[in-house]
Amino acid sequence: MKKLLKYRGYYGSAEVSTEDNCLFGKLQFIRALVSYEGETVAELEAAFREAVDDYLATCEDLDETPETPCKGSFNVRIGHELHLAAAVAASQQGISLNDLTRQALDGYLQQHP
């Protein structure tokens, strides 16, 4: 299981470069490229927090709204058959396809936190 760093509502990756003998990562779930690195786990975590703080400060300085990770909507390409089956199932239950998808994701995440 891949672990993510978390700080102030932002998530970051933690990767290893054996060639450069360092740890590195980038903010996840936003379009902006914000990266960081360190030689130890403690340094990587500190660099991650500093990168988040710098990103937010830069957005403020530029009078821009920082990106929110995972805005609440996404496109899923699931193929015709699964799409049709899900639409029929939702219709038979009297709910929207969005509600069916939300329930399915919620059920999965409860079983796989």
OpenMM code with the backbone's topology and positions (N, CA, C; nanometers):
from openmm import Vec3, app, unit

residues = "MET LYS LYS LEU LEU LYS TYR ARG GLY TYR TYR GLY SER ALA GLU VAL SER THR GLU ASP ASN CYS LEU PHE GLY LYS LEU GLN PHE ILE ARG ALA LEU VAL SER TYR GLU GLY GLU THR VAL ALA GLU LEU GLU ALA ALA PHE ARG GLU ALA VAL ASP ASP TYR LEU ALA THR CYS GLU ASP LEU ASP GLU THR PRO GLU THR PRO CYS LYS GLY SER PHE ASN VAL ARG ILE GLY HIS GLU LEU HIS LEU ALA ALA ALA VAL ALA ALA SER GLN GLN GLY ILE SER LEU ASN ASP LEU THR ARG GLN ALA LEU ASP GLY TYR LEU GLN GLN HIS PRO".split()
positions = [
    Vec3(0.0842, -0.1178, 0.0000),
    Vec3(0.0000, 0.0000, 0.0000),
    Vec3(0.0885, 0.1238, 0.0000),
    Vec3(0.0547, 0.2165, -0.0853),
    Vec3(0.1311, 0.3399, -0.0964),
    Vec3(0.0849, 0.4376, 0.0115),
    Vec3(0.1793, 0.4915, 0.0852),
    Vec3(0.1498, 0.5906, 0.1883),
    Vec3(0.1617, 0.7300, 0.1309),
    Vec3(0.0726, 0.8175, 0.1749),
    Vec3(0.0771, 0.9573, 0.1342),
    Vec3(0.1004, 1.0448, 0.2564),
    Vec3(0.1719, 1.1530, 0.2361),
    Vec3(0.1899, 1.2531, 0.3401),
    Vec3(0.0673, 1.3433, 0.3386),
    Vec3(0.0280, 1.3973, 0.4535),
    Vec3(-0.0881, 1.4858, 0.4594),
    Vec3(-0.0576, 1.6057, 0.5479),
    Vec3(-0.0972, 1.7249, 0.4984),
    Vec3(-0.0750, 1.8486, 0.5727),
    Vec3(-0.1663, 1.9555, 0.5151),
    Vec3(-0.2409, 2.0218, 0.6015),
    Vec3(-0.3281, 2.1336, 0.5649),
    Vec3(-0.4224, 2.1003, 0.4496),
    Vec3(-0.4702, 1.9751, 0.4444),
    Vec3(-0.5638, 1.9340, 0.3409),
    Vec3(-0.5002, 1.8938, 0.2098),
    Vec3(-0.3683, 1.8921, 0.2041),
    Vec3(-0.2965, 1.8528, 0.0828),
    Vec3(-0.2259, 1.7203, 0.1076),
    Vec3(-0.2110, 1.6439, 0.0002),
    Vec3(-0.1443, 1.5146, 0.0063),
    Vec3(-0.0208, 1.5178, -0.0816),
    Vec3(0.0807, 1.4444, -0.0398),
    Vec3(0.2040, 1.4378, -0.1173),
    Vec3(0.2564, 1.2960, -0.1240),
    Vec3(0.3260, 1.2662, -0.2316),
    Vec3(0.3855, 1.1338, -0.2489),
    Vec3(0.5196, 1.1269, -0.1768),
    Vec3(0.5658, 1.0049, -0.1576),
    Vec3(0.6985, 0.9796, -0.1001),
    Vec3(0.7637, 0.8718, -0.1855),
    Vec3(0.8629, 0.9100, -0.2624),
    Vec3(0.9303, 0.8193, -0.3548),
    Vec3(1.0781, 0.8081, -0.3180),
    Vec3(1.1434, 0.7049, -0.3705),
    Vec3(1.2852, 0.6812, -0.3455),
    Vec3(1.3611, 0.6848, -0.4771),
    Vec3(1.4727, 0.7566, -0.4788),
    Vec3(1.5633, 0.7531, -0.5936),
    Vec3(1.6935, 0.6881, -0.5482),
    Vec3(1.7139, 0.5632, -0.5877),
    Vec3(1.8376, 0.4946, -0.5511),
    Vec3(1.9569, 0.5545, -0.6266),
    Vec3(1.9316, 0.6100, -0.7458),
    Vec3(2.0388, 0.6709, -0.8247),
    Vec3(2.0928, 0.7964, -0.7580),
    Vec3(2.0018, 0.8793, -0.7036),
    Vec3(2.0425, 1.0048, -0.6415),
    Vec3(2.0558, 0.9940, -0.4899),
    Vec3(2.0227, 0.8765, -0.4357),
    Vec3(2.0301, 0.8519, -0.2916),
    Vec3(1.9492, 0.9563, -0.2131),
    Vec3(1.8243, 0.9768, -0.2570),
    Vec3(1.7395, 1.0727, -0.1863),
    Vec3(1.5939, 1.0293, -0.1936),
    Vec3(1.5147, 1.0942, -0.1154),
    Vec3(1.3703, 1.0767, -0.1169),
    Vec3(1.3109, 1.2000, -0.1830),
    Vec3(1.2008, 1.1825, -0.2546),
    Vec3(1.1385, 1.2968, -0.3211),
    Vec3(0.9891, 1.2722, -0.3330),
    Vec3(0.9179, 1.3773, -0.3660),
    Vec3(0.7746, 1.3640, -0.3861),
    Vec3(0.7176, 1.4887, -0.4482),
    Vec3(0.5864, 1.4841, -0.4712),
    Vec3(0.5163, 1.6007, -0.5247),
    Vec3(0.3747, 1.6010, -0.4692),
    Vec3(0.3142, 1.7193, -0.4691),
    Vec3(0.1763, 1.7290, -0.4241),
    Vec3(0.0879, 1.6505, -0.5195),
    Vec3(-0.0095, 1.5809, -0.4640),
    Vec3(-0.0993, 1.4970, -0.5405),
    Vec3(-0.2367, 1.5627, -0.5530),
    Vec3(-0.3085, 1.5248, -0.6560),
    Vec3(-0.4495, 1.5609, -0.6745),
    Vec3(-0.4715, 1.7085, -0.7067),
    Vec3(-0.3654, 1.7794, -0.7508),
    Vec3(-0.3796, 1.9156, -0.8034),
    Vec3(-0.2992, 1.9210, -0.9328),
    Vec3(-0.3298, 2.0194, -1.0167),
    Vec3(-0.2591, 2.0317, -1.1449),
    Vec3(-0.1223, 2.0963, -1.1300),
    Vec3(-0.1074, 2.1877, -1.0364),
    Vec3(0.0206, 2.2566, -1.0175),
    Vec3(0.1295, 2.1550, -0.9811),
    Vec3(0.2479, 2.1764, -1.0355),
    Vec3(0.3604, 2.0885, -1.0030),
    Vec3(0.4360, 2.1489, -0.8853),
    Vec3(0.4250, 2.0846, -0.7712),
    Vec3(0.4936, 2.1277, -0.6493),
    Vec3(0.5699, 2.0066, -0.5982),
    Vec3(0.7019, 2.0138, -0.6000),
    Vec3(0.7837, 1.8999, -0.5604),
    Vec3(0.8712, 1.9352, -0.4406),
    Vec3(0.9299, 1.8314, -0.3812),
    Vec3(1.0140, 1.8469, -0.2625),
    Vec3(1.1037, 1.7249, -0.2525),
    Vec3(1.2093, 1.7362, -0.1734),
    Vec3(1.2988, 1.6221, -0.1536),
    Vec3(1.3700, 1.6318, -0.0202),
    Vec3(1.4276, 1.5208, 0.0213),
    Vec3(1.5039, 1.5136, 0.1447),
    Vec3(1.5896, 1.3883, 0.1458),
    Vec3(1.6827, 1.3838, 0.2370),
    Vec3(1.7705, 1.2661, 0.2473),
    Vec3(1.7186, 1.1648, 0.3477),
    Vec3(1.6337, 1.2098, 0.4414),
    Vec3(1.5745, 1.1194, 0.5402),
    Vec3(1.4228, 1.1378, 0.5367),
    Vec3(1.3521, 1.0469, 0.6005),
    Vec3(1.2066, 1.0580, 0.6067),
    Vec3(1.1677, 1.1872, 0.6781),
    Vec3(1.2363, 1.2190, 0.7859),
    Vec3(1.2061, 1.3422, 0.8592),
    Vec3(1.2287, 1.4652, 0.7708),
    Vec3(1.3369, 1.4657, 0.6931),
    Vec3(1.3636, 1.5777, 0.6023),
    Vec3(1.2576, 1.5854, 0.4924),
    Vec3(1.2157, 1.4705, 0.4415),
    Vec3(1.1130, 1.4688, 0.3372),
    Vec3(0.9815, 1.5245, 0.3903),
    Vec3(0.9425, 1.4830, 0.5101),
    Vec3(0.8180, 1.5331, 0.5692),
    Vec3(0.8251, 1.6830, 0.5937),
    Vec3(0.9398, 1.7324, 0.6404),
    Vec3(0.9564, 1.8763, 0.6624),
    Vec3(0.9525, 1.9516, 0.5289),
    Vec3(1.0167, 1.8966, 0.4265),
    Vec3(1.0177, 1.9599, 0.2945),
    Vec3(0.8764, 1.9610, 0.2346),
    Vec3(0.7996, 1.8557, 0.2585),
    Vec3(0.6611, 1.8500, 0.2124),
    Vec3(0.5792, 1.9611, 0.2764),
    Vec3(0.5893, 1.9738, 0.4081),
    Vec3(0.5147, 2.0791, 0.4777),
    Vec3(0.5568, 2.2178, 0.4279),
    Vec3(0.6843, 2.2370, 0.4084),
    Vec3(0.7338, 2.3651, 0.3583),
    Vec3(0.6822, 2.3911, 0.2161),
    Vec3(0.6760, 2.2863, 0.1337),
    Vec3(0.6259, 2.3018, -0.0030),
    Vec3(0.4783, 2.3422, -0.0034),
    Vec3(0.3994, 2.2833, 0.0852),
    Vec3(0.2577, 2.3214, 0.0958),
    Vec3(0.2475, 2.4668, 0.1393),
    Vec3(0.3202, 2.5034, 0.2434),
    Vec3(0.3169, 2.6422, 0.2919),
    Vec3(0.3610, 2.7397, 0.1827),
    Vec3(0.4672, 2.7048, 0.1089),
    Vec3(0.5157, 2.7907, 0.0002),
    Vec3(0.4118, 2.8028, -0.1113),
    Vec3(0.3474, 2.6921, -0.1445),
    Vec3(0.2443, 2.6940, -0.2482),
    Vec3(0.1303, 2.7875, -0.2089),
    Vec3(0.0845, 2.7743, -0.0854),
    Vec3(-0.0251, 2.8595, -0.0389),
    Vec3(0.0167, 3.0065, -0.0324),
    Vec3(0.1389, 3.0324, 0.0120),
    Vec3(0.1890, 3.1707, 0.0182),
    Vec3(0.2037, 3.2305, -0.1218),
    Vec3(0.2526, 3.1515, -0.2149),
    Vec3(0.2672, 3.1992, -0.3527),
    Vec3(0.1312, 3.2320, -0.4129),
    Vec3(0.0337, 3.1463, -0.3905),
    Vec3(-0.1017, 3.1742, -0.4397),
    Vec3(-0.1543, 3.3042, -0.3800),
    Vec3(-0.1306, 3.3241, -0.2512),
    Vec3(-0.1760, 3.4473, -0.1861),
    Vec3(-0.1042, 3.5688, -0.2455),
    Vec3(0.0271, 3.5581, -0.2647),
    Vec3(0.1040, 3.6692, -0.3214),
    Vec3(0.0559, 3.7050, -0.4621),
    Vec3(0.0155, 3.6042, -0.5394),
    Vec3(-0.0306, 3.6253, -0.6765),
    Vec3(-0.1803, 3.6546, -0.6827),
    Vec3(-0.2436, 3.6597, -0.5659),
    Vec3(-0.3878, 3.6829, -0.5566),
    Vec3(-0.4656, 3.5776, -0.6360),
    Vec3(-0.4195, 3.4522, -0.6248),
    Vec3(-0.4842, 3.3391, -0.6907),
    Vec3(-0.5416, 3.2454, -0.5849),
    Vec3(-0.6476, 3.1779, -0.6194),
    Vec3(-0.7074, 3.0795, -0.5298),
    Vec3(-0.6296, 2.9490, -0.5419),
    Vec3(-0.5796, 2.8943, -0.4314),
    Vec3(-0.5078, 2.7665, -0.4392),
    Vec3(-0.6022, 2.6560, -0.4866),
    Vec3(-0.5480, 2.5624, -0.5604),
    Vec3(-0.6284, 2.4487, -0.6052),
    Vec3(-0.6712, 2.3656, -0.4848),
    Vec3(-0.7920, 2.3150, -0.4914),
    Vec3(-0.8428, 2.2243, -0.3896),
    Vec3(-0.8223, 2.0818, -0.4395),
    Vec3(-0.7561, 1.9970, -0.3622),
    Vec3(-0.7409, 1.8582, -0.4063),
    Vec3(-0.8776, 1.7910, -0.4207),
    Vec3(-0.8980, 1.7261, -0.5327),
    Vec3(-1.0210, 1.6502, -0.5587),
    Vec3(-1.1448, 1.7349, -0.5327),
    Vec3(-1.1859, 1.8081, -0.6320),
    Vec3(-1.2953, 1.9038, -0.6201),
    Vec3(-1.4316, 1.8414, -0.5947),
    Vec3(-1.4460, 1.7116, -0.6152),
    Vec3(-1.5740, 1.6470, -0.5880),
    Vec3(-1.6418, 1.5891, -0.7102),
    Vec3(-1.5800, 1.6037, -0.8262),
    Vec3(-1.6347, 1.5406, -0.9462),
    Vec3(-1.5189, 1.4860, -1.0288),
    Vec3(-1.5468, 1.3776, -1.1010),
    Vec3(-1.4450, 1.3187, -1.1865),
    Vec3(-1.5116, 1.2378, -1.2965),
    Vec3(-1.4408, 1.2180, -1.4052),
    Vec3(-1.4887, 1.1353, -1.5159),
    Vec3(-1.4301, 0.9965, -1.5024),
    Vec3(-1.5132, 0.8972, -1.5264),
    Vec3(-1.4686, 0.7585, -1.5195),
    Vec3(-1.5022, 0.6906, -1.6518),
    Vec3(-1.4054, 0.6303, -1.7134),
    Vec3(-1.4278, 0.5558, -1.8376),
    Vec3(-1.4392, 0.4084, -1.8009),
    Vec3(-1.5605, 0.3558, -1.8107),
    Vec3(-1.5852, 0.2191, -1.7635),
    Vec3(-1.6326, 0.1254, -1.8735),
    Vec3(-1.6507, 0.1758, -1.9933),
    Vec3(-1.6978, 0.0928, -2.1039),
    Vec3(-1.8499, 0.0902, -2.1111),
    Vec3(-1.8988, 0.0605, -2.2286),
    Vec3(-2.0425, 0.0654, -2.2566),
    Vec3(-2.1232, -0.0299, -2.1689),
    Vec3(-2.0829, -0.1549, -2.1606),
    Vec3(-2.1622, -0.2562, -2.0887),
    Vec3(-2.1789, -0.2227, -1.9409),
    Vec3(-2.0697, -0.1864, -1.8758),
    Vec3(-2.0768, -0.1531, -1.7330),
    Vec3(-2.1558, -0.0244, -1.7116),
    Vec3(-2.1379, 0.0720, -1.7998),
    Vec3(-2.2122, 0.1981, -1.7908),
    Vec3(-2.3623, 0.1719, -1.8027),
    Vec3(-2.4010, 0.0926, -1.9010),
    Vec3(-2.5419, 0.0603, -1.9212),
    Vec3(-2.5982, -0.0166, -1.8020),
    Vec3(-2.5252, -0.1158, -1.7534),
    Vec3(-2.5714, -0.1951, -1.6386),
    Vec3(-2.5885, -0.1070, -1.5153),
    Vec3(-2.4961, -0.0145, -1.4932),
    Vec3(-2.5061, 0.0747, -1.3778),
    Vec3(-2.6242, 0.1701, -1.3928),
    Vec3(-2.6463, 0.2217, -1.5131),
    Vec3(-2.7592, 0.3118, -1.5362),
    Vec3(-2.8916, 0.2403, -1.5142),
    Vec3(-2.9024, 0.1168, -1.5624),
    Vec3(-3.0246, 0.0373, -1.5424),
    Vec3(-3.0444, 0.0088, -1.3940),
    Vec3(-2.9388, -0.0307, -1.3240),
    Vec3(-2.9492, -0.0598, -1.1803),
    Vec3(-2.9923, 0.0640, -1.1029),
    Vec3(-2.9349, 0.1774, -1.1347),
    Vec3(-2.9718, 0.3017, -1.0671),
    Vec3(-3.1185, 0.3346, -1.0930),
    Vec3(-3.1589, 0.3219, -1.2174),
    Vec3(-3.2978, 0.3513, -1.2540),
    Vec3(-3.3946, 0.2595, -1.1791),
    Vec3(-3.3617, 0.1328, -1.1708),
    Vec3(-3.4482, 0.0364, -1.1015),
    Vec3(-3.4578, 0.0667, -0.9519),
    Vec3(-3.3536, 0.1266, -0.8975),
    Vec3(-3.3550, 0.1635, -0.7548),
    Vec3(-3.4139, 0.3019, -0.7320),
    Vec3(-3.4440, 0.3717, -0.8403),
    Vec3(-3.4998, 0.5056, -0.8292),
    Vec3(-3.3999, 0.6095, -0.7820),
    Vec3(-3.2708, 0.5875, -0.8146),
    Vec3(-3.1664, 0.6821, -0.7768),
    Vec3(-3.0887, 0.7225, -0.9013),
    Vec3(-3.0105, 0.8264, -0.8895),
    Vec3(-2.9288, 0.8701, -1.0029),
    Vec3(-2.8032, 0.7834, -1.0144),
    Vec3(-2.7435, 0.7880, -1.1310),
    Vec3(-2.6171, 0.7173, -1.1516),
    Vec3(-2.5095, 0.7730, -1.0584),
    Vec3(-2.5111, 0.9049, -1.0331),
    Vec3(-2.4174, 0.9640, -0.9374),
    Vec3(-2.4355, 0.9028, -0.7991),
    Vec3(-2.5621, 0.8880, -0.7546),
    Vec3(-2.5870, 0.8301, -0.6228),
    Vec3(-2.5414, 0.6847, -0.6160),
    Vec3(-2.5662, 0.6087, -0.7215),
    Vec3(-2.5212, 0.4689, -0.7245),
    Vec3(-2.3690, 0.4627, -0.7143),
    Vec3(-2.3013, 0.5480, -0.7904),
    Vec3(-2.1548, 0.5507, -0.7882),
    Vec3(-2.1040, 0.5915, -0.6507),
    Vec3(-2.1663, 0.6935, -0.5922),
    Vec3(-2.1271, 0.7393, -0.4585),
    Vec3(-2.1431, 0.6263, -0.3558),
    Vec3(-2.2556, 0.5551, -0.3613),
    Vec3(-2.2796, 0.4447, -0.2682),
    Vec3(-2.1772, 0.3330, -0.2876),
    Vec3(-2.1471, 0.3015, -0.4133),
    Vec3(-2.0498, 0.1959, -0.4414),
    Vec3(-1.9108, 0.2332, -0.3904),
    Vec3(-1.8696, 0.3573, -0.4136),
    Vec3(-1.7399, 0.4027, -0.3638),
    Vec3(-1.7357, 0.4050, -0.2117),
    Vec3(-1.8434, 0.4529, -0.1511),
    Vec3(-1.8499, 0.4569, -0.0048),
    Vec3(-1.8392, 0.3162, 0.0526),
    Vec3(-1.9112, 0.2211, -0.0056),
    Vec3(-1.9044, 0.0823, 0.0417),
    Vec3(-1.7644, 0.0253, 0.0279),
    Vec3(-1.6997, 0.0515, -0.0845),
    Vec3(-1.5644, 0.0023, -0.1050),
    Vec3(-1.4691, 0.0629, -0.0014),
    Vec3(-1.4780, 0.1936, 0.0185),
    Vec3(-1.3863, 0.2604, 0.1106),
    Vec3(-1.4094, 0.2209, 0.2558),
    Vec3(-1.5300, 0.1831, 0.2905),
    Vec3(-1.5548, 0.1337, 0.4269),
    Vec3(-1.4878, -0.0007, 0.4489),
    Vec3(-1.4804, -0.0813, 0.3435),
    Vec3(-1.4163, -0.2128, 0.3536),
    Vec3(-1.2641, -0.2060, 0.3345),
    Vec3(-1.2175, -0.0997, 0.2698),
    Vec3(-1.0748, -0.0831, 0.2404),
    Vec3(-1.0302, 0.0578, 0.2775),
    Vec3(-1.0235, 0.0865, 0.4084),
    Vec3(-0.9902, 0.2243, 0.4510),
    Vec3(-0.8493, 0.2669, 0.4121),
] * unit.nanometer
topology = app.Topology()
chain = topology.addChain("A")
for resn in residues:
    res = topology.addResidue(resn, chain)
    for name in ("N", "CA", "C"):
        topology.addAtom(name, app.Element.getBySymbol(name[0]), res)
